[in-house]
Amino acid sequence: MMGLLRRLIGRKKDPVSMPTSPVDRRALPTPSRFDVGWITDVGKVRAHNEDTALVTTTAYDGDGGLSPFGLFAVADGMGGHQAGEVASSLAARVAADYVTRHYYMPSFLDQEPAANQPALTNVLMAAVRAANRAVSSEAPGSGTTLTCALVLGVQVYVAHVGDSRAYVLTEEGLEQITHDHSLVDRLVNEGRLTPDEAAVHPQKNVLYRAVGQGGVLDVDTHVRTIQPGDYLLLCSDGLWGLVDEEDIASLIKRASSSQGACEDLVAAANQAGGSDNITAIIWRSPLGEGYGRRCLE
């Protein structure tokens, strides 16, 4: 098991936005607009912010009825001497570039799916692996988490490495989609630690898998269908490590907008000590009729 020392300091970065757009293939509901918010905050202890938030949305309202497209990513860097912020920013940008070139550009003008078009989970997996190669080459000795979500209509595709998280908030509550690639999470899964013990374990911030390790990277992927009114949350451990899931759910539901919810979550994490950088991206699946047309498999 390879341990990675976690959480040095970095400066705040603005969200990165690239023009991207989907091609839809299958009759499924699709939002007409995105209600999305994002925030990244240095916290109250660190001198710099090594987190990166990436938010990309596009929509097309013309002939063909293409679904709006969203690509979201949270990366939490590590490495010292500001290498962590380089790693997180580079990983998010390379992953977004890969999806743009290998999904958006080939698909945007196509009205029918190409026979050799890869599945979106495979595109995201390859994007994260491209980020891994870039960080290994350009920022050796550093590393980063990377959690990416691609939204097409009601379908959410997630690729994940590290301990930044993706959640879905439904009427039933907050559900964690991803699994942490941390030492303590593995010990909890093996029954050697309880969740309460893991929360205060001295090695709780040690990862055994991260972008930038080199070699062929194992990438977790998930596909979820999001119901109208549900929320998608991506966040770094500066949020989930300080604010419990019940409070996260309550703050999101009480907020007047996704952006307001992000700001409330950061305020809660800072009130709890703000011991790490804090990043959150929230997208809400729209309510109402006319919610969609077609979606790519």
C-alpha positions as CSV (number, residue, x, y, z in Angstrom):
1,M,0.0,0.0,0.0
2,M,1.4,3.3,-1.0
3,G,0.9,6.2,1.4
4,L,0.8,9.8,0.2
5,L,1.4,12.7,2.5
6,R,-1.6,15.1,2.3
7,R,-2.6,18.6,2.3
8,L,0.0,21.3,2.0
9,I,-0.9,24.8,1.1
10,G,-1.8,26.7,-2.2
11,R,-3.4,29.8,-3.5
12,K,-7.0,30.2,-4.7
13,K,-7.6,29.5,-8.3
14,D,-10.5,30.8,-10.5
15,P,-12.8,28.1,-12.0
16,V,-11.7,27.0,-15.5
17,S,-14.3,27.1,-18.2
18,M,-14.1,25.6,-21.7
19,P,-16.7,25.6,-24.5
20,T,-18.1,22.1,-24.7
21,S,-21.4,20.6,-25.9
22,P,-23.0,17.2,-26.1
23,V,-24.7,15.2,-28.8
24,D,-27.8,13.5,-27.5
25,R,-28.8,10.1,-28.7
26,R,-31.6,8.6,-26.6
27,A,-35.0,9.9,-25.5
28,L,-34.5,10.9,-21.9
29,P,-35.5,14.0,-19.9
30,T,-32.9,16.8,-20.2
31,P,-32.6,20.2,-18.3
32,S,-33.1,23.3,-20.3
33,R,-30.7,25.3,-18.0
34,F,-28.1,24.5,-15.4
35,D,-28.6,25.6,-11.8
36,V,-24.9,25.3,-10.8
37,G,-22.8,26.9,-8.1
38,W,-19.2,26.6,-7.1
39,I,-16.7,28.0,-4.6
40,T,-13.1,27.3,-3.5
41,D,-11.8,28.8,-0.3
42,V,-8.4,28.8,1.5
43,G,-10.0,28.1,4.9
44,K,-8.8,29.6,8.1
45,V,-5.5,27.8,8.7
46,R,-3.7,27.3,5.4
47,A,-1.8,30.2,3.8
48,H,-2.6,29.0,0.2
49,N,-5.2,27.1,-1.6
50,E,-4.2,23.9,-3.4
51,D,-7.8,23.0,-4.4
52,T,-9.1,23.5,-8.0
53,A,-12.7,23.8,-9.1
54,L,-13.6,23.4,-12.8
55,V,-17.1,24.2,-14.1
56,T,-18.1,24.0,-17.7
57,T,-21.6,24.2,-19.1
58,T,-23.0,24.6,-22.5
59,A,-26.5,24.6,-24.1
60,Y,-27.9,24.5,-27.6
61,D,-31.5,25.6,-28.3
62,G,-31.8,25.1,-32.0
63,D,-32.7,22.4,-34.5
64,G,-31.9,18.9,-33.2
65,G,-32.7,19.5,-29.5
66,L,-29.3,18.8,-28.1
67,S,-29.1,18.3,-24.3
68,P,-27.2,20.8,-22.2
69,F,-23.8,19.6,-21.2
70,G,-22.0,20.0,-17.9
71,L,-18.5,19.0,-17.0
72,F,-17.4,19.5,-13.3
73,A,-14.2,18.6,-11.5
74,V,-12.7,19.0,-8.0
75,A,-9.0,18.4,-7.5
76,D,-7.2,18.7,-4.1
77,G,-3.4,18.9,-4.6
78,M,-0.5,17.8,-2.4
79,G,3.3,18.1,-2.7
80,G,4.9,21.1,-1.1
81,H,6.5,24.3,-2.4
82,Q,3.2,25.0,-4.2
83,A,3.5,21.8,-6.3
84,G,0.1,20.8,-5.0
85,E,-1.7,23.7,-6.6
86,V,0.2,23.0,-9.9
87,A,-0.9,19.4,-9.8
88,S,-4.6,20.1,-9.1
89,S,-4.8,22.8,-11.7
90,L,-3.0,20.8,-14.3
91,A,-5.1,17.6,-13.7
92,A,-8.4,19.5,-14.0
93,R,-7.3,21.3,-17.2
94,V,-5.9,18.2,-18.9
95,A,-9.0,16.1,-18.1
96,A,-11.3,18.9,-19.4
97,D,-9.1,19.2,-22.6
98,Y,-9.3,15.4,-23.1
99,V,-13.1,15.3,-22.8
100,T,-13.4,18.3,-25.1
101,R,-11.2,16.8,-27.9
102,H,-12.3,13.2,-27.6
103,Y,-16.0,13.7,-26.9
104,Y,-17.2,17.2,-27.6
105,M,-15.4,18.0,-30.8
106,P,-16.1,14.7,-32.6
107,S,-19.7,14.6,-31.5
108,F,-20.9,18.2,-31.8
109,L,-21.7,18.1,-35.5
110,D,-22.8,14.4,-35.7
111,Q,-26.5,13.8,-35.8
112,E,-26.1,10.0,-35.4
113,P,-23.8,8.2,-33.0
114,A,-20.5,7.0,-34.6
115,A,-20.1,3.2,-34.5
116,N,-16.7,3.6,-32.9
117,Q,-17.6,6.3,-30.4
118,P,-16.4,5.2,-26.9
119,A,-18.7,5.0,-23.9
120,L,-18.6,8.1,-21.7
121,T,-17.3,6.3,-18.7
122,N,-14.3,5.2,-20.9
123,V,-13.8,8.8,-22.1
124,L,-13.7,10.0,-18.5
125,M,-11.4,7.2,-17.4
126,A,-9.0,8.0,-20.2
127,A,-9.2,11.8,-19.3
128,V,-8.2,11.1,-15.7
129,R,-5.3,8.8,-16.9
130,A,-4.2,11.6,-19.2
131,A,-4.2,13.9,-16.2
132,N,-2.1,11.4,-14.3
133,R,0.5,11.3,-17.0
134,A,0.7,15.0,-17.2
135,V,1.1,15.5,-13.5
136,S,3.7,12.7,-13.3
137,S,5.7,14.4,-16.1
138,E,5.3,18.1,-15.4
139,A,5.0,18.1,-11.6
140,P,7.0,15.1,-10.3
141,G,6.8,14.5,-6.6
142,S,3.4,16.1,-6.4
143,G,-0.1,14.6,-6.6
144,T,-3.8,15.4,-6.5
145,T,-7.2,13.9,-6.1
146,L,-9.5,14.3,-9.1
147,T,-13.3,13.8,-9.1
148,C,-14.9,14.5,-12.4
149,A,-18.7,14.5,-13.2
150,L,-20.1,14.7,-16.7
151,V,-23.9,15.6,-16.8
152,L,-25.9,14.8,-19.9
153,G,-29.7,15.2,-19.4
154,V,-30.6,13.2,-16.3
155,Q,-27.5,11.0,-16.6
156,V,-24.4,11.7,-14.5
157,Y,-21.1,10.0,-15.3
158,V,-18.4,10.2,-12.6
159,A,-14.7,9.3,-12.7
160,H,-12.8,9.4,-9.4
161,V,-9.3,9.1,-7.8
162,G,-8.5,10.1,-4.2
163,D,-10.7,11.3,-1.4
164,S,-12.5,14.2,-2.9
165,R,-16.1,13.1,-3.1
166,A,-19.2,13.0,-5.3
167,Y,-22.6,12.9,-3.6
168,V,-26.3,12.8,-4.7
169,L,-28.9,14.5,-2.5
170,T,-32.4,13.2,-2.9
171,E,-35.5,13.3,-0.8
172,E,-34.2,10.3,1.1
173,G,-31.0,12.1,2.1
174,L,-27.3,12.5,1.1
175,E,-25.7,9.5,-0.7
176,Q,-22.0,9.2,-1.3
177,I,-21.3,8.0,-4.9
178,T,-17.5,7.7,-4.7
179,H,-15.3,5.7,-2.3
180,D,-12.2,7.3,-0.7
181,H,-8.9,5.9,-1.8
182,S,-7.5,6.4,1.7
183,L,-5.8,4.2,4.2
184,V,-8.5,4.7,6.8
185,D,-11.3,4.1,4.4
186,R,-9.7,0.8,3.4
187,L,-9.4,-0.2,7.1
188,V,-13.0,0.7,7.7
189,N,-14.1,-1.5,4.7
190,E,-12.0,-4.4,6.2
191,G,-13.6,-4.0,9.6
192,R,-10.4,-2.9,11.3
193,L,-11.6,0.6,12.1
194,T,-15.0,2.1,12.9
195,P,-16.0,5.3,11.1
196,D,-15.7,7.2,14.3
197,E,-12.1,5.8,14.8
198,A,-11.3,6.7,11.2
199,A,-12.4,10.3,11.7
200,V,-9.7,10.9,14.3
201,H,-7.0,8.5,13.0
202,P,-3.5,10.1,12.7
203,Q,-3.3,8.7,9.1
204,K,-6.7,9.8,8.0
205,N,-5.2,12.0,5.2
206,V,-3.0,9.3,3.7
207,L,-4.0,8.2,0.2
208,Y,-3.0,4.9,-1.5
209,R,-4.2,6.2,-4.9
210,A,-3.8,9.6,-6.4
211,V,-3.3,11.4,-9.8
212,G,0.4,11.8,-10.4
213,Q,1.7,8.5,-9.0
214,G,2.8,7.4,-12.5
215,G,2.1,4.0,-14.2
216,V,-1.3,2.9,-15.2
217,L,-3.8,4.5,-12.8
218,D,-6.9,2.6,-11.6
219,V,-9.9,5.0,-12.0
220,D,-13.3,4.4,-10.4
221,T,-16.3,5.2,-12.6
222,H,-20.0,5.5,-11.7
223,V,-23.2,6.2,-13.6
224,R,-26.3,7.6,-12.0
225,T,-29.7,8.8,-13.1
226,I,-30.7,12.0,-11.3
227,Q,-34.3,12.8,-10.7
228,P,-35.8,16.3,-11.0
229,G,-35.0,18.4,-8.0
230,D,-32.1,16.2,-6.9
231,Y,-28.6,17.7,-6.3
232,L,-25.1,16.6,-7.3
233,L,-22.3,17.7,-5.0
234,L,-18.6,17.5,-5.6
235,C,-16.3,18.5,-2.8
236,S,-12.9,18.3,-1.3
237,D,-12.2,16.8,2.2
238,G,-12.0,20.3,3.6
239,L,-15.8,20.3,3.5
240,W,-16.8,16.7,4.3
241,G,-14.1,16.3,6.9
242,L,-15.5,19.2,9.0
243,V,-19.2,19.2,8.2
244,D,-21.2,16.1,8.8
245,E,-23.5,14.7,6.1
246,E,-26.7,15.6,7.8
247,D,-25.7,19.2,8.1
248,I,-24.5,19.3,4.5
249,A,-27.9,18.0,3.3
250,S,-29.7,20.5,5.5
251,L,-27.7,23.5,4.3
252,I,-28.2,22.6,0.6
253,K,-31.9,22.1,0.9
254,R,-32.4,25.4,2.8
255,A,-30.4,27.5,0.4
256,S,-32.2,29.6,-2.2
257,S,-29.7,28.6,-5.0
258,S,-26.9,26.2,-5.7
259,Q,-24.4,29.1,-5.4
260,G,-25.9,30.1,-2.1
261,A,-25.6,26.5,-0.9
262,C,-21.9,26.4,-1.8
263,E,-21.3,29.6,0.2
264,D,-23.2,28.3,3.2
265,L,-21.2,25.1,3.1
266,V,-17.9,26.9,3.1
267,A,-19.1,29.1,6.0
268,A,-20.0,26.0,8.0
269,A,-16.6,24.4,7.3
270,N,-14.8,27.6,8.4
271,Q,-17.0,27.8,11.5
272,A,-15.9,24.3,12.3
273,G,-12.3,25.4,12.2
274,G,-11.4,25.7,8.5
275,S,-8.4,23.5,8.9
276,D,-8.1,22.7,5.2
277,N,-8.9,24.3,1.8
278,I,-12.6,24.0,1.0
279,T,-14.1,23.4,-2.4
280,A,-17.7,22.6,-3.5
281,I,-19.6,22.4,-6.7
282,I,-23.4,21.9,-6.7
283,W,-25.7,21.2,-9.6
284,R,-29.4,20.9,-9.2
285,S,-31.5,18.8,-11.6
286,P,-34.3,21.1,-12.9
287,L,-37.9,20.7,-12.0
288,G,-40.9,21.1,-14.4
289,E,-42.0,19.9,-17.8
290,G,-40.0,20.1,-21.0
291,Y,-37.2,18.6,-19.1
292,G,-35.5,16.9,-22.0
293,R,-35.2,15.2,-25.3
294,R,-32.3,12.9,-25.9
295,C,-29.2,11.7,-24.1
296,L,-26.0,9.9,-25.2
297,E,-25.5,6.3,-23.9
